[in-house]
Amino acid sequence: MFNSFKRKLPEISIFHHPSSPPSTKALNLLRSSLSGPYPPENAKGQPLDFKLDVVESAPTSDQLKTILSYLPSKAVNPSMVFLSAHPSAPSAAEQPTSVKGIAELAESNPNAIKWPIVVDWEDGKASIGDVEGVKGILETIRKRRDGELKEEEVHKPGGWFV
């Protein structure tokens, strides 16, 4: 009965750049999933329940390291994951190869980064520069809400309570 008190709300952060169309689309998708039925084509569906943190700056180098660890395939060079093909982005020879260098570049040249960067901190999932990846994160939250995913192992008291 009281296990529902232990369940944490998913924490979703979007590192958002307002001039990036994919970032704006992802932010609108996240906000609409909180305020309207999800999935949107199901008029009787309930909104999703998660904590949304909108950050209008690039992630720190520590956050970038964590985000890299959440990706399904491990990149050899972080610049392949985070850097965009924008004309103002550095050429391949000038690209930073560390997350610290990418964080510094993002501060000085936000157009060099793939936006949005969306992270589900509770589930350890991330989407970089891809609205479809954001839909995947929302779908996982919906499946958990609707009981289609097995809930993680909840704290079970030992001893005679078992």
Backbone as a chain_set.jsonl record, in Angstrom:
{"seq": "MFNSFKRKLPEISIFHHPSSPPSTKALNLLRSSLSGPYPPENAKGQPLDFKLDVVESAPTSDQLKTILSYLPSKAVNPSMVFLSAHPSAPSAAEQPTSVKGIAELAESNPNAIKWPIVVDWEDGKASIGDVEGVKGILETIRKRRDGELKEEEVHKPGGWFV", "coords": {"N": [[0.813, -1.188, 0.0], [1.913, 1.252, 0.791], [4.0, 1.47, -0.936], [3.748, 3.11, -3.131], [4.447, 5.597, -2.267], [7.163, 5.568, -2.309], [7.955, 5.629, -4.915], [9.666, 7.486, -7.264], [9.274, 10.501, -9.112], [10.013, 10.656, -12.564], [12.881, 12.468, -13.62], [13.381, 14.798, -15.969], [15.581, 16.51, -17.995], [15.964, 19.157, -20.262], [18.348, 20.424, -22.249], [18.293, 23.259, -23.755], [18.181, 25.149, -26.746], [16.921, 28.045, -27.842], [16.952, 28.987, -30.537], [17.169, 26.779, -32.083], [15.401, 24.713, -34.192], [14.817, 21.825, -33.832], [15.187, 21.674, -31.068], [13.247, 23.403, -30.028], [10.962, 22.07, -30.935], [11.194, 19.659, -29.497], [11.003, 20.619, -26.862], [8.378, 21.635, -26.889], [7.002, 19.228, -27.286], [7.64, 17.832, -24.908], [6.467, 19.534, -22.992], [3.756, 19.474, -23.817], [3.162, 16.816, -23.308], [2.985, 16.801, -20.606], [0.797, 18.376, -20.067], [-1.38, 17.611, -21.623], [-3.296, 14.842, -23.056], [-1.428, 11.813, -23.235], [-0.368, 9.134, -25.169], [-0.721, 11.721, -27.707], [-2.627, 11.103, -29.679], [-4.513, 9.609, -28.379], [-7.3, 10.554, -27.11], [-8.504, 10.088, -24.662], [-6.46, 9.545, -23.02], [-4.183, 10.032, -20.261], [-2.228, 12.821, -19.034], [1.383, 12.694, -18.892], [3.486, 12.175, -16.008], [6.057, 13.803, -14.771], [9.078, 15.416, -13.694], [10.074, 18.336, -15.178], [12.905, 19.959, -16.286], [14.036, 22.809, -17.663], [16.805, 23.897, -19.263], [18.592, 26.547, -20.379], [21.211, 26.528, -21.34], [24.379, 25.039, -22.121], [25.259, 21.646, -21.156], [27.39, 20.925, -18.312], [30.843, 19.818, -18.138], [30.959, 17.563, -16.46], [28.267, 16.756, -16.494], [28.072, 16.152, -19.216], [29.769, 13.907, -19.35], [28.274, 12.07, -17.829], [25.942, 11.938, -19.406], [26.99, 10.838, -21.762], [27.523, 8.272, -20.801], [24.973, 7.275, -20.639], [24.164, 6.717, -23.188], [23.288, 4.284, -25.689], [25.28, 3.174, -27.391], [28.721, 3.289, -27.051], [30.637, 6.062, -27.683], [33.695, 6.643, -29.357], [34.898, 9.089, -29.679], [33.84, 11.928, -28.097], [33.114, 14.25, -29.507], [31.913, 13.398, -31.821], [29.403, 12.751, -30.985], [28.243, 15.04, -29.748], [28.777, 17.368, -31.28], [27.65, 19.577, -33.846], [26.885, 19.899, -37.398], [26.94, 22.474, -38.117], [27.819, 25.464, -39.895], [29.436, 27.153, -38.344], [30.669, 25.495, -36.608], [33.646, 23.836, -35.412], [36.194, 22.611, -37.677], [36.942, 19.172, -38.542], [39.602, 18.688, -37.801], [39.992, 20.598, -35.868], [38.24, 20.048, -33.84], [37.245, 19.593, -30.425], [38.319, 16.895, -28.333], [37.661, 16.03, -25.866], [35.274, 15.909, -23.147], [35.425, 18.131, -21.555], [36.546, 20.04, -23.306], [34.465, 20.158, -25.154], [32.392, 21.205, -23.576], [33.451, 23.736, -23.049], [33.557, 24.755, -25.664], [30.827, 24.79, -26.248], [29.942, 26.822, -24.586], [31.166, 29.065, -25.726], [30.4, 28.938, -28.406], [27.428, 28.215, -29.083], [26.072, 27.253, -31.358], [27.579, 25.218, -32.334], [26.882, 22.885, -31.169], [24.818, 19.94, -31.003], [21.457, 20.338, -30.687], [18.281, 19.457, -29.305], [19.532, 18.49, -26.035], [18.394, 15.952, -24.282], [17.644, 14.474, -21.214], [16.875, 11.698, -19.231], [17.231, 11.395, -16.079], [16.629, 9.578, -14.048], [16.111, 7.141, -15.294], [18.341, 6.78, -16.787], [18.711, 7.518, -19.527], [19.28, 9.124, -22.685], [18.915, 11.629, -25.226], [20.239, 13.096, -28.058], [20.123, 15.858, -30.03], [17.893, 14.894, -31.389], [14.576, 14.502, -32.007], [13.045, 12.207, -32.185], [14.281, 10.504, -30.381], [13.532, 11.731, -27.999], [10.822, 11.188, -28.043], [10.995, 8.454, -27.622], [11.944, 8.365, -24.965], [9.731, 9.508, -23.659], [7.833, 7.564, -24.308], [8.747, 5.376, -22.837], [8.253, 6.318, -20.247], [5.478, 6.492, -20.408], [4.797, 3.768, -20.766], [5.622, 2.736, -18.318], [3.884, 4.131, -16.636], [1.447, 3.061, -17.506], [1.679, 0.465, -16.737], [2.929, -1.36, -18.402], [5.583, -1.888, -18.335], [7.8, -3.735, -16.339], [8.035, -2.866, -13.036], [10.892, -1.529, -11.354], [12.863, -3.304, -8.984], [11.412, -2.991, -5.925], [11.862, -1.573, -2.651], [11.862, -4.023, -0.255], [10.846, -5.008, 2.873], [12.729, -6.959, 5.171], [12.832, -9.985, 7.185], [10.071, -10.874, 9.242], [8.163, -9.579, 7.735], [8.164, -10.426, 5.148]], "CA": [[0.0, 0.0, 0.0], [2.722, 2.452, 0.905], [5.085, 1.473, -1.919], [3.571, 4.207, -4.084], [5.138, 6.769, -1.736], [8.584, 5.426, -2.588], [8.202, 5.815, -6.341], [10.093, 8.838, -7.594], [8.916, 11.02, -10.429], [11.157, 10.786, -13.465], [13.426, 13.818, -13.769], [13.801, 15.006, -17.351], [16.179, 17.813, -18.282], [16.224, 19.483, -21.664], [19.305, 21.491, -22.485], [17.521, 23.841, -24.849], [18.677, 26.34, -27.439], [15.699, 28.555, -28.459], [17.025, 29.209, -31.984], [17.252, 25.48, -32.752], [14.059, 24.148, -34.416], [14.581, 20.554, -33.15], [15.117, 21.911, -29.627], [11.926, 23.976, -29.769], [9.986, 20.991, -31.147], [11.307, 18.725, -28.369], [10.462, 21.278, -25.672], [6.918, 21.64, -27.033], [6.553, 17.851, -27.09], [7.731, 17.539, -23.479], [5.448, 20.32, -22.277], [2.404, 18.994, -24.143], [2.945, 15.508, -22.672], [2.665, 17.071, -19.207], [-0.457, 19.111, -19.932], [-2.463, 17.013, -22.385], [-3.242, 13.376, -23.094], [-0.267, 11.198, -23.876], [0.011, 9.768, -26.428], [-1.689, 12.743, -28.134], [-3.715, 10.553, -30.51], [-5.477, 8.976, -27.488], [-7.977, 11.675, -26.451], [-8.862, 9.721, -23.293], [-5.226, 9.296, -22.278], [-3.798, 10.96, -19.208], [-0.902, 13.415, -19.209], [2.464, 12.024, -18.186], [3.85, 12.814, -14.753], [7.497, 13.838, -14.552], [9.615, 16.743, -13.395], [10.771, 18.866, -16.353], [13.856, 21.021, -16.009], [14.458, 23.432, -18.916], [18.08, 24.583, -19.049], [18.946, 27.25, -21.62], [22.664, 26.581, -21.483], [24.929, 23.709, -22.405], [25.634, 20.878, -19.967], [28.775, 21.021, -17.833], [31.647, 18.656, -18.559], [30.531, 16.406, -15.661], [26.982, 16.311, -17.039], [28.345, 15.517, -20.513], [30.295, 12.554, -19.067], [27.142, 11.234, -17.412], [25.082, 11.761, -20.577], [27.674, 9.861, -22.629], [27.364, 6.923, -20.23], [23.583, 6.859, -20.832], [23.91, 6.377, -24.587], [23.372, 2.837, -25.908], [26.577, 2.795, -27.952], [29.763, 4.145, -26.495], [31.38, 6.762, -28.725], [35.133, 6.74, -29.152], [35.198, 10.506, -29.597], [32.606, 12.633, -27.728], [32.723, 15.279, -30.474], [31.015, 12.761, -32.796], [28.075, 12.697, -30.383], [27.7, 16.33, -29.339], [28.999, 18.499, -32.181], [26.768, 19.657, -35.009], [27.523, 20.186, -38.686], [26.705, 23.893, -38.376], [29.002, 26.093, -40.503], [30.311, 27.78, -37.35], [31.327, 24.445, -35.812], [35.036, 23.65, -35.835], [36.468, 21.54, -38.642], [37.304, 17.914, -37.889], [40.946, 18.805, -37.218], [39.96, 21.544, -34.743], [37.222, 19.648, -32.865], [37.742, 19.093, -29.152], [38.151, 15.447, -28.187], [37.285, 15.734, -24.484], [34.015, 16.541, -22.748], [35.77, 19.47, -21.057], [36.679, 20.886, -24.488], [33.131, 20.342, -25.747], [31.667, 22.126, -22.697], [34.007, 25.077, -23.294], [33.105, 25.163, -26.995], [29.388, 25.062, -26.165], [29.776, 28.14, -23.964], [31.609, 30.124, -26.63], [29.735, 28.81, -29.703], [26.311, 27.279, -28.907], [25.644, 26.652, -32.621], [28.432, 24.063, -32.635], [26.357, 21.725, -30.432], [23.53, 19.381, -31.436], [20.374, 20.629, -29.744], [18.358, 19.523, -27.856], [20.082, 17.372, -25.277], [17.33, 15.596, -23.337], [18.154, 13.428, -20.339], [16.056, 11.113, -18.173], [18.252, 11.098, -15.071], [16.222, 8.42, -13.241], [16.156, 5.922, -16.101], [19.636, 6.692, -17.441], [18.556, 7.578, -20.983], [19.541, 10.452, -23.239], [18.71, 11.855, -26.65], [21.033, 14.265, -28.446], [19.817, 16.39, -31.343], [16.961, 13.993, -32.054], [13.24, 14.526, -31.422], [12.571, 10.82, -32.081], [14.805, 9.984, -29.122], [12.694, 12.291, -26.942], [9.593, 10.396, -28.074], [11.321, 7.177, -26.995], [11.988, 8.583, -23.516], [8.337, 9.678, -23.222], [7.144, 6.281, -24.44], [9.137, 4.561, -21.688], [7.503, 6.84, -19.093], [4.074, 6.085, -20.597], [4.684, 2.33, -20.509], [5.721, 2.538, -16.871], [2.621, 4.631, -16.082], [0.355, 2.166, -17.866], [1.943, -0.884, -16.233], [3.445, -2.234, -19.455], [6.961, -2.223, -17.988], [7.939, -4.251, -14.988], [8.612, -1.88, -12.125], [12.158, -1.955, -10.778], [12.771, -3.955, -7.68], [11.104, -2.012, -4.885], [12.392, -1.944, -1.337], [10.998, -4.969, 0.46], [11.402, -5.231, 4.2], [13.105, -8.343, 5.464], [12.266, -10.539, 8.408], [8.73, -11.442, 9.245], [7.301, -8.864, 6.8], [8.242, -11.038, 3.824]], "C": [[0.861, 1.259, 0.0], [3.874, 2.493, -0.09], [4.96, 2.617, -2.911], [4.248, 5.483, -3.59], [6.617, 6.744, -2.07], [8.928, 5.699, -4.04], [8.553, 7.27, -6.619], [9.568, 9.226, -8.97], [10.159, 11.024, -11.305], [11.586, 12.246, -13.545], [14.008, 13.94, -15.17], [14.375, 16.416, -17.461], [16.295, 17.963, -19.792], [17.188, 20.661, -21.662], [18.877, 22.077, -23.815], [18.209, 25.073, -25.424], [17.492, 26.884, -28.246], [15.768, 28.753, -29.967], [17.16, 27.903, -32.775], [15.855, 24.894, -32.941], [13.85, 22.776, -33.755], [14.455, 20.724, -31.623], [13.748, 22.471, -29.241], [10.841, 22.915, -29.917], [10.003, 20.017, -29.973], [10.72, 19.336, -27.097], [8.942, 21.315, -25.729], [6.338, 20.246, -26.795], [6.565, 17.485, -25.605], [6.646, 18.269, -22.695], [4.039, 19.81, -22.561], [2.129, 17.63, -23.509], [2.624, 15.656, -21.188], [1.268, 17.678, -19.041], [-1.643, 18.469, -20.655], [-2.346, 15.499, -22.406], [-1.976, 12.88, -23.777], [-0.5, 9.707, -23.972], [-1.096, 10.69, -26.944], [-2.855, 12.191, -28.952], [-4.772, 9.828, -29.676], [-6.137, 10.071, -26.656], [-8.333, 11.361, -24.999], [-7.633, 9.452, -22.425], [-4.954, 10.379, -21.246], [-2.461, 11.619, -19.555], [0.146, 12.586, -18.465], [2.814, 12.824, -16.935], [5.356, 12.696, -14.573], [7.902, 15.275, -14.261], [10.433, 17.193, -14.598], [11.634, 20.047, -15.941], [14.357, 21.554, -17.356], [15.699, 24.275, -18.63], [18.489, 25.231, -20.372], [20.439, 27.527, -21.686], [23.134, 25.156, -21.739], [25.233, 22.975, -21.106], [27.095, 21.136, -19.58], [29.549, 19.793, -18.307], [31.264, 17.414, -17.752], [29.193, 15.86, -16.16], [27.18, 15.616, -18.382], [28.893, 14.101, -20.331], [29.167, 11.603, -18.702], [26.237, 10.934, -18.6], [25.696, 10.752, -21.54], [27.481, 8.441, -22.116], [25.947, 6.39, -20.406], [23.282, 6.421, -22.265], [24.108, 4.887, -24.819], [24.707, 2.379, -26.496], [27.611, 3.795, -27.467], [30.596, 4.744, -27.629], [32.861, 6.811, -28.358], [35.517, 8.202, -28.922], [33.907, 11.265, -29.265], [32.176, 13.695, -28.729], [31.793, 14.694, -31.53], [29.576, 12.75, -32.29], [27.469, 14.089, -30.241], [27.83, 17.46, -30.348], [28.137, 18.418, -33.43], [27.588, 19.9, -36.268], [27.307, 21.644, -39.077], [27.971, 24.529, -38.964], [29.959, 26.738, -39.498], [31.023, 26.759, -36.459], [32.762, 24.261, -36.305], [35.178, 22.509, -36.846], [36.918, 20.303, -37.866], [38.66, 18.007, -37.204], [40.954, 19.688, -35.969], [38.981, 21.136, -33.645], [37.858, 19.192, -31.558], [37.465, 17.594, -29.036], [37.78, 15.053, -26.767], [35.961, 16.416, -24.158], [34.272, 17.937, -22.179], [35.886, 20.451, -22.225], [35.341, 21.163, -25.147], [32.316, 21.323, -24.905], [32.15, 23.556, -22.911], [33.549, 25.618, -24.651], [31.625, 25.543, -26.964], [29.115, 26.426, -25.541], [30.121, 29.259, -24.944], [30.88, 30.106, -27.974], [28.589, 27.792, -29.608], [25.853, 26.606, -30.203], [26.465, 25.422, -33.001], [27.91, 22.776, -32.006], [25.049, 21.252, -31.051], [22.511, 19.643, -30.329], [19.122, 19.884, -30.17], [19.158, 18.349, -27.291], [19.052, 17.1, -24.187], [17.791, 14.383, -22.541], [17.082, 13.001, -19.346], [17.049, 10.615, -17.125], [17.906, 9.86, -14.258], [16.401, 7.111, -13.994], [17.491, 5.751, -16.831], [19.546, 6.639, -18.955], [18.795, 9.003, -21.451], [19.263, 10.453, -24.736], [19.426, 13.148, -27.008], [20.689, 14.659, -29.878], [18.747, 15.637, -32.102], [15.609, 13.993, -31.353], [12.682, 13.106, -31.276], [13.066, 10.162, -30.788], [14.002, 10.486, -27.928], [11.379, 11.516, -26.878], [9.817, 9.031, -27.421], [11.37, 7.28, -25.48], [10.568, 8.726, -22.969], [7.565, 8.372, -23.293], [7.497, 5.346, -23.282], [8.387, 5.007, -20.436], [6.04, 6.427, -19.199], [3.888, 4.611, -20.282], [4.761, 2.034, -19.017], [4.421, 2.984, -16.205], [1.486, 3.642, -16.304], [0.583, 0.719, -17.44], [2.455, -1.855, -17.275], [4.903, -2.619, -19.231], [6.982, -2.735, -16.562], [8.644, -3.198, -14.143], [9.924, -2.415, -11.564], [11.903, -2.588, -9.419], [12.539, -2.878, -6.616], [11.662, -2.506, -3.566], [11.39, -2.86, -0.643], [11.624, -5.233, 1.823], [11.708, -6.718, 4.407], [12.384, -8.866, 6.691], [10.864, -11.052, 8.23], [7.766, -10.713, 8.315], [7.214, -9.551, 5.45], [7.156, -12.069, 3.66]], "O": [[0.567, 2.219, -0.712], [4.649, 3.449, -0.093], [5.963, 3.054, -3.476], [4.587, 6.355, -4.39], [7.259, 7.793, -2.111], [10.085, 5.974, -4.359], [7.81, 8.178, -6.245], [9.438, 8.392, -9.866], [11.246, 11.362, -10.835], [10.75, 13.148, -13.539], [14.99, 13.282, -15.515], [13.734, 17.391, -17.068], [16.67, 17.03, -20.503], [16.888, 21.739, -21.149], [19.071, 21.471, -24.869], [18.74, 25.915, -24.698], [17.089, 26.265, -29.23], [14.732, 28.693, -30.629], [17.254, 27.928, -34.002], [15.18, 24.602, -31.953], [12.794, 22.563, -33.159], [13.701, 19.998, -30.975], [13.162, 22.057, -28.24], [9.907, 22.865, -29.117], [8.947, 19.593, -29.503], [10.023, 18.657, -26.342], [8.28, 21.052, -24.724], [5.288, 20.111, -26.166], [5.609, 16.895, -25.103], [5.989, 17.681, -21.836], [3.216, 19.723, -21.65], [0.978, 17.318, -23.204], [2.058, 14.748, -20.579], [0.635, 17.513, -17.998], [-2.793, 18.758, -20.326], [-1.408, 14.936, -21.841], [-1.516, 13.454, -24.764], [-0.8, 9.066, -22.965], [-2.273, 10.471, -26.656], [-3.951, 12.751, -28.923], [-5.824, 9.467, -30.205], [-5.606, 10.475, -25.622], [-8.452, 12.278, -24.186], [-7.758, 9.163, -21.235], [-5.443, 11.503, -21.36], [-1.654, 11.043, -20.285], [-0.178, 11.865, -17.522], [2.477, 14.003, -16.822], [5.87, 11.622, -14.26], [7.165, 16.219, -14.545], [11.379, 16.514, -14.997], [11.159, 21.005, -15.331], [15.023, 20.836, -18.102], [15.653, 25.234, -17.86], [18.706, 24.538, -21.366], [20.869, 28.624, -22.044], [22.377, 24.198, -21.591], [25.44, 23.607, -20.07], [27.918, 21.514, -20.414], [28.959, 18.841, -18.818], [31.246, 16.313, -18.303], [29.006, 14.646, -16.241], [26.533, 14.606, -18.66], [28.521, 13.195, -21.077], [29.103, 10.477, -19.195], [25.811, 9.794, -18.78], [24.988, 9.9, -22.075], [27.297, 7.512, -22.903], [25.733, 5.18, -20.332], [22.241, 5.814, -22.518], [24.995, 4.281, -24.217], [25.209, 1.314, -26.137], [27.381, 5.005, -27.479], [31.184, 4.019, -28.431], [33.222, 6.997, -27.196], [36.356, 8.509, -28.075], [32.971, 11.253, -30.064], [30.99, 14.017, -28.802], [30.963, 15.416, -32.083], [28.637, 12.739, -33.086], [26.303, 14.294, -30.581], [27.068, 18.425, -30.284], [27.922, 17.345, -33.994], [28.805, 20.082, -36.219], [27.473, 22.006, -40.242], [29.08, 24.167, -38.569], [31.154, 26.858, -39.767], [31.878, 27.122, -35.652], [33.057, 24.502, -37.476], [34.381, 21.571, -36.861], [37.233, 20.384, -36.679], [38.839, 17.448, -36.122], [41.824, 19.542, -35.11], [38.898, 21.811, -32.619], [38.873, 18.496, -31.562], [36.482, 17.094, -29.584], [37.602, 13.868, -26.483], [35.575, 17.383, -24.814], [33.429, 18.825, -22.307], [35.381, 21.571, -22.145], [35.101, 22.265, -25.64], [31.624, 22.181, -25.454], [31.343, 24.485, -22.95], [33.198, 26.792, -24.773], [31.224, 26.521, -27.595], [28.165, 27.108, -25.925], [29.442, 30.285, -24.982], [30.754, 31.148, -28.617], [28.754, 26.639, -30.006], [25.303, 25.505, -30.16], [26.079, 24.671, -33.896], [28.434, 21.696, -32.277], [24.266, 22.054, -31.561], [22.689, 19.22, -29.186], [18.936, 19.7, -31.373], [19.42, 17.36, -27.976], [18.86, 17.913, -23.283], [18.264, 13.395, -23.104], [16.455, 13.839, -18.698], [17.634, 9.541, -17.272], [18.811, 9.153, -13.815], [16.792, 6.098, -13.414], [17.746, 4.702, -17.424], [20.212, 5.827, -19.598], [18.549, 9.963, -20.721], [19.362, 9.429, -25.412], [19.245, 14.171, -26.348], [20.929, 13.901, -30.818], [18.685, 15.721, -33.329], [15.506, 13.53, -30.217], [11.927, 12.834, -30.342], [12.355, 9.363, -30.179], [13.81, 9.757, -26.955], [10.878, 11.222, -25.792], [8.929, 8.512, -26.744], [10.892, 6.387, -24.781], [10.234, 8.139, -21.939], [6.731, 8.098, -22.43], [6.64, 4.606, -22.801], [7.937, 4.172, -19.651], [5.425, 6.055, -18.2], [2.929, 4.236, -19.607], [4.04, 1.172, -18.515], [3.911, 2.303, -15.315], [0.668, 3.408, -15.415], [-0.228, -0.154, -17.747], [2.418, -3.066, -17.054], [5.406, -3.556, -19.851], [6.271, -2.231, -15.693], [9.716, -2.709, -14.5], [10.056, -3.615, -11.324], [10.848, -2.408, -8.809], [13.359, -1.978, -6.433], [11.904, -3.699, -3.383], [10.222, -2.51, -0.471], [12.785, -5.63, 1.918], [11.025, -7.595, 3.88], [11.433, -8.251, 7.173], [10.516, -11.602, 7.185], [6.646, -11.185, 8.118], [6.289, -9.288, 4.682], [7.056, -12.697, 2.606]]}, "num_chains": 1, "name": "protein.A"}
